[in-house]
Amino acid sequence: MLKAQDLTLAYDKAIIIEALGLTIPAGKITALVGPNGCGKSTLLRGLARLLKPRGGAVLLNGQDIHRLPTRELAKQIGILPQGPVAPEGLTVRELVAQGRYPHQSWFQQWAADDEVAVAKALEIIGMAALADRPVDALSGGQRQRAWIAMTLAQETNIILLDEPTTFLDLAHQIEVLHLLERLNREEGRTIVMVVHDLNHATRHAQHIVALRNGCIVASGDPRNVVTPTLLREVFGVDADVVPDPRTGLPLCLPYGLTHGQDVETTLRVNRR
């Protein structure tokens, strides 16, 4: 169980998230959505202990993550930041092996368990045949899958991803999202991802958290969260929301920008 409790996050004097409360559902895919600059990536960094809170705490199974040893936390939470870059010439196998470092120590270096974990991660993402290929020689979708394999080799129950489909074409976006769905379904991993495309979020996540100006405007099942009212309040757009003909999930069809919407008043009410 991963939980933010009265969490305040800031960069220097700029407060981005203030007194936020959030519980991540275990065993589900959660999508963080909202306009640019709303605090999605900042919140993800806070959940991953990449950003120290100004107030409140992030709790993992009831324990403050900032009180946990780094190696112990890395065995429980894996994070894939936006646009990671591998050193030139590093092979896929070598990249995936990086995920095993939390399981090693001065007394136990590379072992049979590490070899098994790397092989399993490569198999899950369907890249065993490319294990010896340099990462910089892969396509965009293949590179993203290789980085995801590294987090799998880490063998954490929770995986955090910051915009995992950024800079990918449509086919590679679908490829990565289907992979995450399979990891959740077959491996039982809890996945939290920052997503820009709301239709990707509704189709591939079971839980959505919508943010604006560092506040949670709504959260829950996509069927209950994604409405024309939410799109006006959070994104400032007018849109029809219709059932997806394949899944029955909400499908957003924007047709214009809102005018005169008092978003700040709505946020102040929600904050109280």
Secondary structure, DSSP 8 states (H G I E B T S, - for coil): -EEEEEEEEEETTEEEEEEEEEEE-TTSEEEEE-STTSSHHHHHHHHTTSS--SEEEEEETTEEGGGS-HHHHHTTEEEE-SS----TT-BHHHHHHGGGGGG--SS--S-HHHHHHHHHHHHHTT-GGGTTSBGGGS-HHHHHHHHHHHHHHTT-SEEEEESTTTT--HHHHHHHHHHHHHHHHHH--EEEEE-S-HHHHHHH-SEEEEEETTEEEEEE-HHHH--HHHIIIII-EEEEEEE-TTT-SEEEEEEEE-SS--HHHHHHHHH-
